[in-house]
Amino acid sequence: KTNRNRSHGPEAMAFARKMEPAASEDRRQIIVLDSGGGYLRAGPANGSAPTAVEPNCSAVPKIRGKESKGKRKIAFGCEVLDLPAYRLYRPMQRGLLLDPKQQAMIWKAALLRDNRRMLGGLKTRNCSVLVIQSPLTPRQLQQEAEEILVQDLRFGRAFSMAGPVLALHSPGLKQKLAGRRACTLLDLGFSACFAQPCVDGSAIVAAGKRLDVGGRVLTNLLLERLGLCHLDLSSAWLLAEDVLTKTGQVARDFKQVLHRDYSCVDRMRYVLPDFEKYSRGFVSSEEFQSDDLQRVNLAAERVAIPEALFRPQDHGLAMAGLPNLVKEAIMAVEEEDLRPDLACVALCGGLARLPGLVDRLRLELRQQLPSHWDVDVVVEEEPELSSWRGAAEFARACPSLQQRPETKAKAKTSTGGEGSRKITAAKSVPKERGVAVAKRIKSLAKAKAKASTGGQGSRKEISAKATSDRGRDSGPMVPRKDTGCSNSSINCGDSRSSARRSGTGLQNAGVTATGLKRKAQAD
């Protein structure tokens, strides 16, 4: 039962073995695209880090609190960071791609802005793209993302795989998990937090658990707090997100912090950009003095906002925190002998960089899990790049991703379309299904031939699925009393002549001789 619920590696493993490239084929450039709800990270698979890290959003600039219609162009990706006020739009909601057109424009701006740096001077048709998407994404949405890259951006091929499992291929995380058979991968992302038990590099899909609290929820909570006590940053959402990233931390004992009225929390000063001398905000020391810049002094907000990851109910969210999420995922595994090994938790995602998160999570898991389990929490230095680096490592080792794409002539010959391209091998019709369809068509053709050439005295039941052209085009037949049919047999020649006289076909009615006699008696 567990093998049926277990995903043996990423989705590409299934067709990677079927698409081994020939030894004479040239290798090509592979682009790894981690398209998250908050940020997208893209770069060649042969690099150690992504070359483009940009917000996955678009924005309309605001002038004096109003949207500028037609005065300035729409900003995409990193262009939004240079705007002092804007209205933000995102193509993804709750980790799912809901606006493909907007996503296509953002990907085009991020991937093709610096062609030489991203593609190495090659054309897009000579490059393939490996897209990292959130877990449990429907296959239809994955295909939409692949079609955008192949049809709109003109890449040679596109593949989609889930992010959390790919993080296990990251060299930094591999080193932390050396010698361990199983672990629980905890992805702390922008839209949600996802706990996924993994055994031997494979994910137990049925045991995955999701918490709808991520970077987006924390930033919205910080915006409310800043609007009440400091200043309104609702027109600069990404600036508030930067404030949370640079000043937030997780308290080891939040009850003690409350008891001391936040006096044990160090105050931090965040300097807002003026978009003239400084285009980005930064944390300043006490010695930094400037009367021209606005500052925000933060103390309680630094620990109260990240506490929503452990106690969402304190902020009006009826959900359990991260320790309960990990515990529920481990207990959902049916093999009880695997559960102690899953007590090792590997963190990935942007929120994993919050100071104090690892110690707090390890402490609370030790209190909730059995005492004889070896509880541990590991994280690499840059957890937000774990999925991207794992996907790059997988792409370098996967031969199917380095296969040369089909030319336009081959695609037209194989598919019959006008230059249609192959998006992914998983989208092709399975061979078993094609054989079954061919057999079904052949059997229907034989039945049709027998029905049209049946001899005298042959005893058969005429089916609606094997119809003649005359019977299929005619309307419903009204049985007559003078059909000449008996209970024991039916003459195919007589039935066809009777069908011609009545303007219909017995085949389309799908009845036997006994049924015809009963209907005639009823009339």
FENJONOR-V497620 format. One record per residue. RES is the residue in three letters. SS is DSSP state (H for helix, E for strand, - for the rest). D_CENTER is the distance of its C-alpha to the mean C-alpha in Angstrom with 1 decimal. Layout:
<<RES	SS	D_CENTER> <RES	SS	D_CENTER>>
//
This chain:
<<LYS	-	25.1> <THR	H	23.1> <ASN	H	22.4> <ARG	H	20.8> <ASN	H	18.4> <ARG	E	17.7> <SER	E	14.9> <HIS	-	17.1> <GLY	-	15.2> <PRO	-	12.1> <GLU	-	11.5> <ALA	H	13.7> <MET	H	16.6> <ALA	H	17.5> <PHE	H	18.3> <ALA	H	19.3> <ARG	-	22.5> <LYS	-	23.3> <MET	-	23.1> <GLU	-	25.5> <PRO	-	26.9> <ALA	-	30.6> <ALA	-	32.6> <SER	-	33.9> <GLU	-	30.6> <ASP	-	30.0> <ARG	-	27.0> <ARG	-	25.0> <GLN	E	22.9> <ILE	E	19.3> <ILE	E	17.1> <VAL	E	14.4> <LEU	E	12.0> <ASP	E	10.2> <SER	E	8.9> <GLY	-	8.9> <GLY	-	10.3> <GLY	-	13.7> <TYR	E	14.3> <LEU	E	13.2> <ARG	E	14.9> <ALA	E	16.0> <GLY	E	18.8> <PRO	E	20.4> <ALA	-	19.6> <ASN	-	23.4> <GLY	-	23.5> <SER	-	23.5> <ALA	-	21.5> <PRO	-	19.5> <THR	-	21.9> <ALA	E	20.0> <VAL	E	18.8> <GLU	E	18.6> <PRO	E	17.4> <ASN	-	14.5> <CYS	-	16.8> <SER	E	19.9> <ALA	E	23.3> <VAL	E	26.6> <PRO	E	29.5> <LYS	E	32.0> <ILE	E	35.8> <ARG	-	37.9> <GLY	-	35.2> <LYS	E	34.5> <GLU	E	31.9> <SER	-	33.4> <LYS	-	33.2> <GLY	-	34.0> <LYS	-	35.5> <ARG	-	32.7> <LYS	-	29.6> <ILE	-	26.1> <ALA	E	24.7> <PHE	E	21.3> <GLY	H	19.8> <CYS	H	22.6> <GLU	H	25.2> <VAL	H	24.4> <LEU	H	25.7> <ASP	H	29.1> <LEU	-	29.6> <PRO	-	31.7> <ALA	-	30.6> <TYR	E	27.8> <ARG	E	25.6> <LEU	E	21.9> <TYR	E	19.1> <ARG	-	15.4> <PRO	-	12.9> <MET	E	10.2> <GLN	E	11.4> <ARG	-	10.5> <GLY	-	7.1> <LEU	E	6.4> <LEU	E	7.7> <LEU	-	11.2> <ASP	-	13.5> <PRO	H	13.0> <LYS	H	16.6> <GLN	H	16.5> <GLN	H	13.4> <ALA	H	15.4> <MET	H	18.4> <ILE	H	16.9> <TRP	H	15.5> <LYS	H	19.0> <ALA	H	20.8> <ALA	H	19.1> <LEU	H	19.1> <LEU	H	22.4> <ARG	-	24.4> <ASP	-	25.9> <ASN	H	25.8> <ARG	H	28.2> <ARG	H	26.5> <MET	H	22.9> <LEU	H	23.8> <GLY	-	27.2> <GLY	-	29.1> <LEU	-	27.5> <LYS	-	26.4> <THR	H	22.8> <ARG	H	23.6> <ASN	H	24.6> <CYS	E	21.3> <SER	E	18.0> <VAL	E	14.6> <LEU	E	12.1> <VAL	E	8.7> <ILE	E	7.0> <GLN	E	3.4> <SER	-	3.9> <PRO	-	5.6> <LEU	-	6.5> <THR	-	3.9> <PRO	-	7.0> <ARG	H	8.1> <GLN	H	9.8> <LEU	H	7.2> <GLN	H	6.1> <GLN	H	9.9> <GLU	H	10.5> <ALA	H	9.0> <GLU	H	11.1> <GLU	H	14.0> <ILE	H	14.1> <LEU	H	14.7> <VAL	H	17.1> <GLN	H	19.0> <ASP	H	19.1> <LEU	-	19.1> <ARG	-	20.9> <PHE	-	19.2> <GLY	-	20.5> <ARG	E	17.4> <ALA	E	13.6> <PHE	E	11.3> <SER	E	7.6> <MET	E	7.3> <ALA	E	6.1> <GLY	H	8.0> <PRO	H	10.7> <VAL	H	12.3> <LEU	H	12.7> <ALA	H	14.6> <LEU	H	17.3> <HIS	H	18.2> <SER	-	19.2> <PRO	H	23.0> <GLY	H	23.7> <LEU	H	21.9> <LYS	H	23.4> <GLN	H	26.7> <LYS	H	26.3> <LEU	-	25.3> <ALA	-	28.0> <GLY	-	29.9> <ARG	-	27.5> <ARG	-	26.2> <ALA	E	23.6> <CYS	E	21.9> <THR	E	19.5> <LEU	E	16.7> <LEU	E	16.3> <ASP	E	13.5> <LEU	E	15.2> <GLY	-	12.8> <PHE	-	13.4> <SER	-	12.0> <ALA	-	12.7> <CYS	E	14.0> <PHE	E	12.7> <ALA	E	15.4> <GLN	E	14.8> <PRO	E	18.0> <CYS	E	18.3> <VAL	E	21.4> <ASP	-	22.4> <GLY	-	19.1> <SER	E	17.3> <ALA	E	15.2> <ILE	E	16.9> <VAL	H	14.0> <ALA	H	16.5> <ALA	H	17.7> <GLY	-	14.5> <LYS	E	15.4> <ARG	E	13.9> <LEU	E	16.1> <ASP	-	15.5> <VAL	-	17.4> <GLY	-	16.2> <GLY	H	17.5> <ARG	H	17.5> <VAL	H	19.7> <LEU	H	22.0> <THR	H	22.6> <ASN	H	23.5> <LEU	H	25.9> <LEU	H	27.4> <LEU	H	27.9> <GLU	H	29.9> <ARG	H	32.0> <LEU	H	32.7> <GLY	H	33.7> <LEU	H	36.2> <CYS	H	37.7> <HIS	-	37.3> <LEU	-	36.0> <ASP	-	33.5> <LEU	-	30.4> <SER	-	28.4> <SER	-	28.8> <ALA	-	27.4> <TRP	H	24.3> <LEU	H	23.2> <LEU	H	26.6> <ALA	H	26.3> <GLU	H	23.1> <ASP	H	25.2> <VAL	H	27.9> <LEU	H	25.8> <THR	H	24.5> <LYS	H	28.1> <THR	H	30.1> <GLY	-	28.1> <GLN	E	28.9> <VAL	-	28.8> <ALA	-	32.2> <ARG	-	33.3> <ASP	-	35.4> <PHE	H	34.6> <LYS	H	37.5> <GLN	H	39.9> <VAL	H	38.5> <LEU	H	39.1> <HIS	H	42.6> <ARG	-	43.5> <ASP	-	42.2> <TYR	-	39.8> <SER	-	42.9> <CYS	-	41.4> <VAL	-	38.4> <ASP	-	39.1> <ARG	-	39.0> <MET	E	37.0> <ARG	E	37.6> <TYR	E	34.9> <VAL	E	36.3> <LEU	-	34.7> <PRO	-	34.7> <ASP	-	37.3> <PHE	-	35.6> <GLU	-	38.9> <LYS	-	39.7> <TYR	-	36.4> <SER	-	33.1> <ARG	-	31.1> <GLY	-	31.9> <PHE	E	33.1> <VAL	E	34.6> <SER	E	38.4> <SER	-	41.1> <GLU	-	44.3> <GLU	-	46.3> <PHE	-	44.2> <GLN	-	46.1> <SER	-	45.5> <ASP	-	46.7> <ASP	-	44.6> <LEU	-	41.2> <GLN	-	39.7> <ARG	E	38.7> <VAL	E	36.8> <ASN	E	38.2> <LEU	E	35.7> <ALA	-	36.7> <ALA	H	35.6> <GLU	H	32.3> <ARG	H	31.4> <VAL	H	31.1> <ALA	H	30.9> <ILE	-	27.5> <PRO	H	25.6> <GLU	H	27.4> <ALA	H	24.9> <LEU	H	22.5> <PHE	-	25.4> <ARG	-	27.1> <PRO	H	24.9> <GLN	H	27.7> <ASP	H	30.0> <HIS	H	28.0> <GLY	-	27.9> <LEU	-	24.6> <ALA	-	25.2> <MET	-	22.9> <ALA	-	23.8> <GLY	-	23.3> <LEU	H	21.7> <PRO	H	24.5> <ASN	H	24.3> <LEU	H	20.5> <VAL	H	21.1> <LYS	H	24.2> <GLU	H	22.5> <ALA	H	19.9> <ILE	H	22.8> <MET	H	25.0> <ALA	-	22.4> <VAL	-	23.0> <GLU	-	25.8> <GLU	-	27.6> <GLU	H	29.8> <ASP	H	30.9> <LEU	H	27.4> <ARG	H	27.1> <PRO	H	29.4> <ASP	H	27.5> <LEU	H	24.3> <ALA	H	26.2> <CYS	E	25.2> <VAL	E	22.3> <ALA	E	20.4> <LEU	E	19.0> <CYS	E	16.4> <GLY	-	15.0> <GLY	H	17.3> <LEU	H	19.1> <ALA	H	20.3> <ARG	H	22.9> <LEU	-	24.8> <PRO	E	28.3> <GLY	-	29.4> <LEU	H	26.0> <VAL	H	26.5> <ASP	H	30.1> <ARG	H	29.4> <LEU	H	26.6> <ARG	H	28.8> <LEU	H	31.7> <GLU	H	30.2> <LEU	H	28.6> <ARG	H	32.0> <GLN	H	33.5> <GLN	H	31.2> <LEU	-	30.8> <PRO	-	33.8> <SER	-	36.4> <HIS	-	36.5> <TRP	-	32.8> <ASP	-	32.2> <VAL	-	29.9> <ASP	E	28.4> <VAL	E	25.7> <VAL	E	24.8> <VAL	-	23.0> <GLU	-	23.5> <GLU	-	25.0> <GLU	-	21.9> <PRO	H	19.1> <GLU	H	16.8> <LEU	H	17.0> <SER	H	16.5> <SER	H	12.9> <TRP	H	14.2> <ARG	H	17.4> <GLY	H	16.1> <ALA	H	14.0> <ALA	H	17.3> <GLU	H	19.4> <PHE	H	17.5> <ALA	H	17.7> <ARG	H	21.4> <ALA	H	22.0> <CYS	-	20.1> <PRO	H	22.7> <SER	H	20.6> <LEU	H	18.8> <GLN	H	22.3> <GLN	-	23.7> <ARG	-	25.3> <PRO	-	23.6> <GLU	-	25.6> <THR	-	28.3> <LYS	H	28.7> <ALA	H	31.7> <LYS	H	30.0> <ALA	H	27.1> <LYS	H	29.6> <THR	H	31.7> <SER	H	29.0> <THR	H	27.2> <GLY	-	30.1> <GLY	-	28.3> <GLU	-	29.4> <GLY	-	27.7> <SER	-	24.3> <ARG	-	22.0> <LYS	-	20.0> <ILE	-	16.2> <THR	-	15.4> <ALA	H	17.6> <ALA	H	15.3> <LYS	H	15.9> <SER	-	19.7> <VAL	-	21.7> <PRO	-	22.6> <LYS	H	26.2> <GLU	H	27.3> <ARG	H	26.2> <GLY	H	28.1> <VAL	H	31.2> <ALA	H	31.2> <VAL	H	31.1> <ALA	H	33.9> <LYS	H	36.0> <ARG	H	35.7> <ILE	H	36.8> <LYS	H	39.7> <SER	H	40.8> <LEU	H	40.9> <ALA	H	42.9> <LYS	H	45.4> <ALA	H	45.8> <LYS	H	46.5> <ALA	H	49.0> <LYS	H	50.8> <ALA	H	51.0> <SER	H	52.6> <THR	-	55.1> <GLY	-	56.0> <GLY	-	59.7> <GLN	-	62.4> <GLY	-	62.2> <SER	-	58.6> <ARG	-	57.0> <LYS	-	53.3> <GLU	-	50.9> <ILE	-	49.4> <SER	-	45.6> <ALA	-	43.8> <LYS	-	41.1> <ALA	-	43.9> <THR	-	45.5> <SER	-	47.9> <ASP	H	47.6> <ARG	H	50.5> <GLY	H	49.3> <ARG	H	45.7> <ASP	H	47.0> <SER	-	49.6> <GLY	-	49.4> <PRO	-	49.9> <MET	-	53.2> <VAL	-	55.9> <PRO	-	57.7> <ARG	-	61.5> <LYS	-	64.3> <ASP	-	65.7> <THR	-	62.7> <GLY	-	64.9> <CYS	-	62.3> <SER	-	63.4> <ASN	-	61.7> <SER	-	61.9> <SER	-	60.5> <ILE	-	59.2> <ASN	-	60.4> <CYS	H	57.6> <GLY	H	60.1> <ASP	H	61.5> <SER	H	58.1> <ARG	H	57.1> <SER	H	60.4> <SER	H	60.0> <ALA	H	56.5> <ARG	H	58.0> <ARG	H	60.8> <SER	H	58.5> <GLY	-	55.9> <THR	-	53.0> <GLY	-	51.7> <LEU	H	51.9> <GLN	H	48.7> <ASN	H	46.7> <ALA	H	48.2> <GLY	-	47.2> <VAL	-	50.3> <THR	-	53.1> <ALA	H	56.9> <THR	H	57.2> <GLY	H	54.8> <LEU	H	56.7> <LYS	H	60.0> <ARG	H	58.8> <LYS	H	57.4> <ALA	H	60.7> <GLN	H	62.8> <ALA	H	60.7> <ASP	-	61.4>>
//
